[in-house]
Amino acid sequence: MTVDFDDALGAGDVYTFETTAPPIATADITAIATNNLLLPYLSQFDFVALAGTPATCTLADALADVLDPVLSALESSGQRKPGILGAGEAGGTIGDYAVVSSRLCGMYGEAGVTSPLPITGLGVEQVGAHVPLVARVAGNLISTDPIRVASGPLASVQWITHDEFVEQSIDDDRVGTLRTWPGNRGFYVTNAWMQSAANSSIRYFQHALVLARACTVAAAAQARYIGASIRTGAGGVVAEADALAIERDVFNQLAAALLQPKNAEGTKGHVSALSYTIDRSVSLLSTERIEAELSIQPLGYPRTITTTVGFRAIAT
């Protein structure tokens, strides 16, 4: 951008103007996969955040359609990385954002956040509602629900364009929003929905993060057995003693990452329970493959608390 000033510019003159950042194009996301930009850094990040705010829900839908396969392609390397993006707001309805993906979390609406740069007179920048969510998730443990009220209001958020507590119009569509809580100052996340199918167990972003961590740990633990000398039994299956040894090794590494660390409440575990089991029916000799199943029981995250209130005599 070039700005030309006339010859009458003098000391103390002030010129004020606003600029609009160019929107993200689908080709920008495709280029990530084409150039393998994420693969060298898989062990260095937990999730992908799509910067910028889509101008409309329709554009957000198009961006999600190309981002999902980019994230899907990472799974062939044993890595699962969920993504966060803006779901738009202006120039359309939430029905235009019709995304179904267990890898993506979309946030509807916009927010004003305090900027470190004096870009406006108030030092507040208008960003997509996904931006404060990204900041909250990045500062959380993987098992912490972004909606956790005890974590306090979203840092630096001064206003929001859509308050789900007041309007209650988007959350039923399983799209993320921001909200207020009566009796609490500031702004909070309503739900960090994954755009999964309705019957999916990957409902919220913390579910996706815990699953991603489990995939990363399991892939690294299993890799040491590539080319290993493993005994076989009848039918060419992995001998029971070796199967148990592998299961114990991988489980211990998973437990160290998911069962032993403390969660946001100070108790042990990013998950409630997990199991890792090798399939004893697969012939290692004929397939040259070990098949295993990793099962995770997530923590519970209350959405409502119902209390019955009444008068009665209470023993003291």
KOLKOLMI-970934 format. One line per field, with one value per residue (C-alpha): residue number from 1; residue in three letters; chain; x, y, z. Coordinates in Angstrom, 2 decimals, decimal comma, padded with zeros to 5 digits. Each point is the difference from the previous one (the first is absolute). Layout:
# KOLKOLMI-970934
seq <- c(NUM / ...);
type <- c(ALA / ...);
mol <- c(A / ...);
c1 <- c(X / ...);
c2 <- c(Y / ...);
c3 <- c(Z / ...);
This chain:
# KOLKOLMI-970934
seq <- c(1 / 2 / 3 / 4 / 5 / 6 / 7 / 8 / 9 / 10 / 11 / 12 / 13 / 14 / 15 / 16 / 17 / 18 / 19 / 20 / 21 / 22 / 23 / 24 / 25 / 26 / 27 / 28 / 29 / 30 / 31 / 32 / 33 / 34 / 35 / 36 / 37 / 38 / 39 / 40 / 41 / 42 / 43 / 44 / 45 / 46 / 47 / 48 / 49 / 50 / 51 / 52 / 53 / 54 / 55 / 56 / 57 / 58 / 59 / 60 / 61 / 62 / 63 / 64 / 65 / 66 / 67 / 68 / 69 / 70 / 71 / 72 / 73 / 74 / 75 / 76 / 77 / 78 / 79 / 80 / 81 / 82 / 83 / 84 / 85 / 86 / 87 / 88 / 89 / 90 / 91 / 92 / 93 / 94 / 95 / 96 / 97 / 98 / 99 / 100 / 101 / 102 / 103 / 104 / 105 / 106 / 107 / 108 / 109 / 110 / 111 / 112 / 113 / 114 / 115 / 116 / 117 / 118 / 119 / 120 / 121 / 122 / 123 / 124 / 125 / 126 / 127 / 128 / 129 / 130 / 131 / 132 / 133 / 134 / 135 / 136 / 137 / 138 / 139 / 140 / 141 / 142 / 143 / 144 / 145 / 146 / 147 / 148 / 149 / 150 / 151 / 152 / 153 / 154 / 155 / 156 / 157 / 158 / 159 / 160 / 161 / 162 / 163 / 164 / 165 / 166 / 167 / 168 / 169 / 170 / 171 / 172 / 173 / 174 / 175 / 176 / 177 / 178 / 179 / 180 / 181 / 182 / 183 / 184 / 185 / 186 / 187 / 188 / 189 / 190 / 191 / 192 / 193 / 194 / 195 / 196 / 197 / 198 / 199 / 200 / 201 / 202 / 203 / 204 / 205 / 206 / 207 / 208 / 209 / 210 / 211 / 212 / 213 / 214 / 215 / 216 / 217 / 218 / 219 / 220 / 221 / 222 / 223 / 224 / 225 / 226 / 227 / 228 / 229 / 230 / 231 / 232 / 233 / 234 / 235 / 236 / 237 / 238 / 239 / 240 / 241 / 242 / 243 / 244 / 245 / 246 / 247 / 248 / 249 / 250 / 251 / 252 / 253 / 254 / 255 / 256 / 257 / 258 / 259 / 260 / 261 / 262 / 263 / 264 / 265 / 266 / 267 / 268 / 269 / 270 / 271 / 272 / 273 / 274 / 275 / 276 / 277 / 278 / 279 / 280 / 281 / 282 / 283 / 284 / 285 / 286 / 287 / 288 / 289 / 290 / 291 / 292 / 293 / 294 / 295 / 296 / 297 / 298 / 299 / 300 / 301 / 302 / 303 / 304 / 305 / 306 / 307 / 308 / 309 / 310 / 311 / 312 / 313 / 314 / 315 / 316);
type <- c(MET / THR / VAL / ASP / PHE / ASP / ASP / ALA / LEU / GLY / ALA / GLY / ASP / VAL / TYR / THR / PHE / GLU / THR / THR / ALA / PRO / PRO / ILE / ALA / THR / ALA / ASP / ILE / THR / ALA / ILE / ALA / THR / ASN / ASN / LEU / LEU / LEU / PRO / TYR / LEU / SER / GLN / PHE / ASP / PHE / VAL / ALA / LEU / ALA / GLY / THR / PRO / ALA / THR / CYS / THR / LEU / ALA / ASP / ALA / LEU / ALA / ASP / VAL / LEU / ASP / PRO / VAL / LEU / SER / ALA / LEU / GLU / SER / SER / GLY / GLN / ARG / LYS / PRO / GLY / ILE / LEU / GLY / ALA / GLY / GLU / ALA / GLY / GLY / THR / ILE / GLY / ASP / TYR / ALA / VAL / VAL / SER / SER / ARG / LEU / CYS / GLY / MET / TYR / GLY / GLU / ALA / GLY / VAL / THR / SER / PRO / LEU / PRO / ILE / THR / GLY / LEU / GLY / VAL / GLU / GLN / VAL / GLY / ALA / HIS / VAL / PRO / LEU / VAL / ALA / ARG / VAL / ALA / GLY / ASN / LEU / ILE / SER / THR / ASP / PRO / ILE / ARG / VAL / ALA / SER / GLY / PRO / LEU / ALA / SER / VAL / GLN / TRP / ILE / THR / HIS / ASP / GLU / PHE / VAL / GLU / GLN / SER / ILE / ASP / ASP / ASP / ARG / VAL / GLY / THR / LEU / ARG / THR / TRP / PRO / GLY / ASN / ARG / GLY / PHE / TYR / VAL / THR / ASN / ALA / TRP / MET / GLN / SER / ALA / ALA / ASN / SER / SER / ILE / ARG / TYR / PHE / GLN / HIS / ALA / LEU / VAL / LEU / ALA / ARG / ALA / CYS / THR / VAL / ALA / ALA / ALA / ALA / GLN / ALA / ARG / TYR / ILE / GLY / ALA / SER / ILE / ARG / THR / GLY / ALA / GLY / GLY / VAL / VAL / ALA / GLU / ALA / ASP / ALA / LEU / ALA / ILE / GLU / ARG / ASP / VAL / PHE / ASN / GLN / LEU / ALA / ALA / ALA / LEU / LEU / GLN / PRO / LYS / ASN / ALA / GLU / GLY / THR / LYS / GLY / HIS / VAL / SER / ALA / LEU / SER / TYR / THR / ILE / ASP / ARG / SER / VAL / SER / LEU / LEU / SER / THR / GLU / ARG / ILE / GLU / ALA / GLU / LEU / SER / ILE / GLN / PRO / LEU / GLY / TYR / PRO / ARG / THR / ILE / THR / THR / THR / VAL / GLY / PHE / ARG / ALA / ILE / ALA / THR);
mol <- c(A / A / A / A / A / A / A / A / A / A / A / A / A / A / A / A / A / A / A / A / A / A / A / A / A / A / A / A / A / A / A / A / A / A / A / A / A / A / A / A / A / A / A / A / A / A / A / A / A / A / A / A / A / A / A / A / A / A / A / A / A / A / A / A / A / A / A / A / A / A / A / A / A / A / A / A / A / A / A / A / A / A / A / A / A / A / A / A / A / A / A / A / A / A / A / A / A / A / A / A / A / A / A / A / A / A / A / A / A / A / A / A / A / A / A / A / A / A / A / A / A / A / A / A / A / A / A / A / A / A / A / A / A / A / A / A / A / A / A / A / A / A / A / A / A / A / A / A / A / A / A / A / A / A / A / A / A / A / A / A / A / A / A / A / A / A / A / A / A / A / A / A / A / A / A / A / A / A / A / A / A / A / A / A / A / A / A / A / A / A / A / A / A / A / A / A / A / A / A / A / A / A / A / A / A / A / A / A / A / A / A / A / A / A / A / A / A / A / A / A / A / A / A / A / A / A / A / A / A / A / A / A / A / A / A / A / A / A / A / A / A / A / A / A / A / A / A / A / A / A / A / A / A / A / A / A / A / A / A / A / A / A / A / A / A / A / A / A / A / A / A / A / A / A / A / A / A / A / A / A / A / A / A / A / A / A / A / A / A / A / A / A / A / A / A / A / A / A / A / A / A / A / A / A / A / A / A / A / A / A / A / A / A / A / A / A);
c1 <- c(000,00 / 001,32 / -001,20 / 000,81 / -000,06 / -000,39 / 002,56 / -002,03 / 000,95 / 001,38 / 001,20 / -002,81 / -002,33 / -001,79 / -001,56 / -002,34 / -001,27 / -001,04 / 001,18 / -001,55 / 002,20 / -000,36 / -002,15 / 001,52 / -000,48 / -000,46 / 003,16 / 001,98 / -001,03 / 000,57 / 003,54 / 000,66 / -000,48 / 001,62 / 003,19 / -000,09 / 000,29 / -001,33 / 001,73 / 003,45 / -001,55 / -002,59 / 001,58 / 000,11 / -003,70 / -003,28 / -002,50 / -000,31 / -001,64 / -001,10 / 000,89 / -002,29 / -003,76 / -002,14 / -002,24 / -003,04 / -001,20 / 000,08 / 003,71 / 000,65 / -001,69 / 002,23 / 003,13 / -001,02 / -000,54 / 003,65 / 001,51 / -001,55 / 001,85 / 003,26 / -000,38 / -001,20 / 003,18 / 002,10 / -001,57 / 001,93 / 003,07 / -001,78 / -000,78 / -003,43 / -000,20 / -003,35 / -000,62 / -001,77 / -001,40 / -002,52 / -003,48 / -000,83 / -002,92 / -000,79 / -001,62 / -001,65 / -001,57 / 001,52 / -001,77 / 002,58 / 002,67 / -000,95 / 003,23 / 000,19 / 003,47 / 001,40 / 003,19 / -001,40 / -001,45 / -001,72 / -000,81 / -002,78 / 000,11 / 002,65 / 001,62 / 001,89 / 003,32 / 002,54 / 002,83 / 003,65 / 000,15 / -001,84 / -001,87 / -003,09 / -000,67 / -001,15 / 002,72 / -002,63 / 000,13 / -003,02 / 000,75 / -001,90 / -001,43 / 002,44 / 002,97 / -000,76 / -000,77 / 003,43 / 001,61 / -001,99 / 000,79 / 003,69 / 000,19 / -001,98 / 000,93 / -001,19 / -002,86 / -001,30 / -003,36 / 000,28 / -003,39 / 001,28 / -001,40 / 002,54 / 002,74 / -001,40 / -001,13 / 001,78 / 003,06 / -000,04 / -003,53 / -001,86 / -003,19 / -001,63 / -002,41 / -001,99 / -000,88 / -001,38 / -001,36 / -002,23 / -000,86 / 000,22 / -000,12 / 003,28 / 001,02 / -002,77 / 001,70 / 003,15 / 002,06 / 002,15 / -000,91 / 000,90 / -002,29 / -000,43 / -000,75 / -002,39 / 001,86 / 003,39 / 001,86 / 001,44 / -000,60 / 000,24 / -000,19 / -003,47 / 001,21 / 003,08 / -001,91 / 001,77 / -001,88 / -000,38 / -003,03 / -002,72 / 000,77 / 003,76 / 001,72 / 002,39 / -002,39 / 002,23 / 003,45 / 001,57 / -001,14 / 001,85 / 003,14 / 000,11 / -000,54 / 002,77 / 002,43 / -000,86 / 000,67 / 003,35 / 001,18 / -001,25 / 001,62 / 003,37 / -000,23 / -000,94 / 002,69 / 002,75 / -001,52 / 000,34 / 002,44 / 000,22 / 000,59 / -003,34 / -000,84 / -003,09 / -002,31 / -002,58 / -001,36 / 002,86 / -001,56 / 002,12 / 001,08 / -001,91 / 003,10 / 001,14 / -003,51 / -000,26 / 003,43 / -000,89 / -003,36 / 001,59 / 002,67 / -002,42 / -002,56 / 002,59 / 000,98 / -003,64 / -000,64 / 002,95 / -001,47 / -003,71 / -000,64 / 002,78 / 000,06 / -002,34 / -002,96 / -001,47 / -001,69 / 003,27 / -000,92 / 001,87 / -000,97 / -000,76 / -002,26 / -002,00 / 001,38 / 001,73 / 000,93 / 002,35 / -000,47 / 001,70 / -002,30 / 000,96 / -001,83 / 002,27 / 002,84 / 003,25 / 001,70 / -002,42 / -000,90 / 003,25 / -002,28 / -001,00 / -003,51 / -000,93 / -002,90 / 000,36 / -003,12 / -000,40 / -002,65 / -000,06 / -000,62 / -003,53 / -000,80 / -003,26 / -002,09 / -002,84 / -000,46 / -003,58 / -000,91 / -003,43 / -000,64 / -002,63 / -000,73 / 000,15 / 001,12 / 003,69 / 001,50 / 002,81);
c2 <- c(000,00 / 003,41 / 003,23 / 003,31 / 003,21 / 003,40 / 002,76 / 001,78 / -002,59 / 001,81 / -000,62 / -001,12 / -001,08 / -003,29 / -002,32 / -002,73 / -002,90 / -003,62 / -003,02 / -003,43 / -003,08 / -002,12 / -003,09 / -003,45 / -001,87 / -003,74 / -000,05 / 001,19 / -003,12 / -002,32 / 001,37 / -001,23 / -003,59 / 000,46 / 001,28 / -002,37 / 002,97 / -001,82 / -003,37 / 001,06 / 001,49 / -002,60 / -000,61 / 003,72 / 000,92 / -001,42 / 001,67 / 002,23 / 003,44 / 001,65 / 003,68 / 002,68 / 000,43 / -001,32 / 002,75 / -002,28 / -003,38 / -001,15 / 000,80 / -001,68 / -003,13 / 000,03 / 000,44 / -002,90 / -002,21 / 000,40 / 000,09 / -003,33 / -002,12 / 001,77 / -001,11 / -003,43 / -000,54 / 000,38 / -003,13 / -002,31 / 000,90 / -000,97 / 003,60 / 001,50 / 003,78 / 001,76 / 003,45 / 003,21 / 002,55 / 002,82 / -000,98 / 003,51 / 002,21 / 002,84 / -000,43 / -003,35 / -002,37 / -002,78 / -002,45 / 000,94 / -001,54 / -003,66 / -001,70 / -003,61 / -000,88 / -001,54 / 002,02 / 003,54 / 002,44 / 003,07 / 003,15 / 002,35 / 003,76 / 002,60 / 001,59 / 003,12 / -000,80 / 002,33 / 000,47 / 000,54 / 002,44 / 003,35 / -000,88 / 001,92 / 002,70 / -002,61 / -002,54 / -002,67 / -002,26 / -001,75 / -003,69 / -003,22 / -001,74 / -002,84 / 002,21 / 000,19 / -003,73 / -000,69 / 002,04 / -001,82 / -003,47 / 000,83 / 000,91 / -003,03 / -003,57 / -002,32 / -001,35 / 003,39 / 000,97 / 003,49 / 000,86 / -000,58 / 002,94 / -000,46 / 000,91 / 003,54 / 002,19 / -000,01 / 002,24 / 003,34 / -000,40 / 003,33 / -000,75 / -002,66 / 000,29 / -003,11 / -000,91 / -003,55 / 000,44 / 002,81 / -001,23 / -003,81 / -000,59 / -001,62 / -002,57 / -002,41 / -000,17 / -001,34 / 003,03 / 001,79 / 003,43 / 002,41 / 001,01 / 001,79 / -001,71 / 001,74 / 001,13 / -000,24 / 002,75 / -000,40 / -002,50 / -003,78 / -002,81 / -001,54 / -003,29 / -000,82 / -002,41 / -002,32 / -000,14 / -003,76 / -002,03 / 000,10 / -003,53 / 000,57 / -000,29 / 002,81 / 002,75 / 002,79 / 001,36 / -001,44 / -003,45 / 000,57 / 001,19 / -003,00 / -002,36 / 001,77 / -000,38 / -003,69 / -000,51 / 001,79 / -002,02 / -003,31 / 000,59 / 000,77 / -002,96 / -002,43 / 001,22 / -001,70 / -003,37 / 000,53 / -002,68 / -001,51 / -003,74 / -001,19 / -003,61 / -001,53 / -002,82 / -002,19 / 001,57 / 002,50 / 002,31 / 001,92 / -002,31 / 000,76 / 000,91 / 002,51 / 001,38 / 000,64 / 001,65 / 002,37 / 000,83 / 000,75 / 002,24 / 002,04 / 000,23 / 001,30 / 002,77 / 000,90 / -000,01 / 002,31 / 002,49 / -000,32 / -001,65 / 001,34 / 003,78 / 002,17 / 001,63 / 003,47 / -001,11 / -001,24 / -003,69 / -002,57 / -000,70 / 001,70 / -003,03 / -002,23 / -003,30 / -001,52 / -003,38 / -001,21 / -003,49 / -001,92 / -002,01 / -003,65 / -001,13 / 001,77 / -002,07 / 001,93 / -002,52 / 000,41 / 003,70 / 001,34 / 002,22 / 000,39 / 001,29 / 001,57 / 001,88 / 003,05 / 000,90 / 003,18 / 000,94 / 003,81 / 002,17 / 001,26 / 003,69 / 001,35 / 002,24 / 000,58 / -000,22 / -000,30 / 000,74 / -000,37 / 002,83 / -000,09 / 000,57 / -002,85 / -000,73 / -000,84 / -001,73 / 002,00);
c3 <- c(000,00 / -000,93 / 001,63 / -001,73 / 002,07 / -001,63 / 000,26 / 002,67 / 002,64 / 003,02 / 003,52 / 002,27 / -002,81 / 000,67 / -002,56 / 001,30 / -002,10 / 000,40 / -001,91 / -000,42 / -000,01 / -003,14 / 000,59 / -000,03 / -003,27 / -000,36 / -002,12 / 003,02 / 001,92 / -002,92 / -000,25 / 003,56 / -001,14 / -003,40 / 001,58 / 003,03 / 002,34 / 003,08 / -000,22 / 001,31 / 003,14 / 001,05 / 003,40 / 000,79 / -000,01 / 001,31 / -002,31 / -003,05 / 000,17 / -003,21 / 000,32 / -001,35 / 000,15 / -002,88 / -001,29 / -000,20 / 001,20 / -003,61 / -000,30 / 003,34 / -001,32 / -003,09 / 002,12 / 002,25 / -003,03 / -001,03 / 003,50 / 001,04 / -002,60 / 000,85 / 003,62 / -001,07 / -002,02 / 003,18 / 001,48 / -002,31 / 002,09 / 003,21 / 000,92 / 000,54 / 000,18 / 000,52 / -001,44 / 001,03 / -002,44 / -000,14 / -001,16 / -001,25 / 000,93 / -002,40 / -003,40 / 000,62 / 002,47 / 002,09 / -002,31 / -002,63 / 002,23 / -000,47 / 001,07 / 001,15 / 001,29 / 003,17 / -000,59 / -000,09 / 002,53 / -001,45 / 002,01 / -001,07 / 000,61 / 000,70 / 003,05 / 000,93 / 001,63 / 001,53 / -002,44 / 000,94 / -002,92 / 000,03 / -003,20 / 001,11 / 002,49 / 002,53 / -000,77 / -000,76 / -003,02 / -001,50 / -000,55 / -000,55 / 003,08 / -000,65 / 000,91 / 003,76 / -000,10 / -001,48 / 002,76 / 002,68 / -001,38 / -000,41 / 003,69 / 001,19 / 000,77 / -002,77 / 002,13 / 001,13 / -001,45 / -001,56 / 001,51 / 003,56 / 002,00 / 002,80 / -002,51 / -000,07 / -002,90 / -003,32 / 000,26 / -001,82 / -001,41 / 000,30 / -001,95 / -002,15 / -002,93 / 000,90 / 003,58 / -000,02 / 003,53 / -001,25 / -003,49 / 000,37 / -003,73 / -001,09 / 002,62 / -001,03 / -003,41 / 001,71 / -000,98 / 002,57 / 001,37 / 002,80 / 002,84 / 003,31 / 003,34 / 002,45 / 003,09 / -001,72 / -001,77 / -003,46 / -002,77 / -000,23 / -002,53 / -000,33 / -001,47 / -002,07 / -002,23 / -002,37 / -003,29 / 000,43 / -000,97 / 002,65 / 001,22 / 000,30 / 003,38 / -001,05 / 001,06 / 001,32 / -000,74 / 003,16 / -001,18 / -003,26 / 001,82 / 002,34 / -002,93 / -001,93 / 002,91 / 000,29 / -003,72 / 000,23 / 003,01 / -001,38 / -003,41 / 001,59 / 002,40 / -002,75 / -002,40 / 002,00 / -000,95 / -003,75 / -001,15 / 003,49 / 000,44 / 001,35 / 000,73 / -001,58 / 001,03 / -001,68 / -003,16 / -000,10 / 002,57 / 002,50 / 002,83 / 003,19 / 002,03 / -002,61 / -000,46 / 003,74 / 000,09 / -002,85 / 001,54 / 003,35 / -001,55 / -002,12 / 002,80 / 002,46 / -002,40 / -000,57 / 003,74 / 000,61 / -002,47 / 000,75 / 003,38 / 002,22 / -000,67 / 002,03 / -001,70 / 000,55 / 003,22 / 001,50 / -000,20 / -002,07 / -003,56 / -003,30 / -000,57 / 002,34 / -001,33 / -003,01 / -001,42 / -002,71 / -001,44 / -002,82 / -002,25 / 000,51 / -003,16 / -002,53 / -001,43 / 000,26 / -002,30 / -002,90 / 000,35 / 001,51 / 002,04 / 003,64 / 000,57 / 003,33 / 001,55 / 002,23 / 001,99 / 002,04 / 002,54 / 000,20 / 003,02 / 000,60 / -000,61 / 001,55 / -002,26 / 002,45 / 003,77 / 001,23 / 003,62 / 001,61 / 002,47 / 002,74 / 003,70 / 002,50 / 003,55 / 000,17 / 003,02 / 001,61);
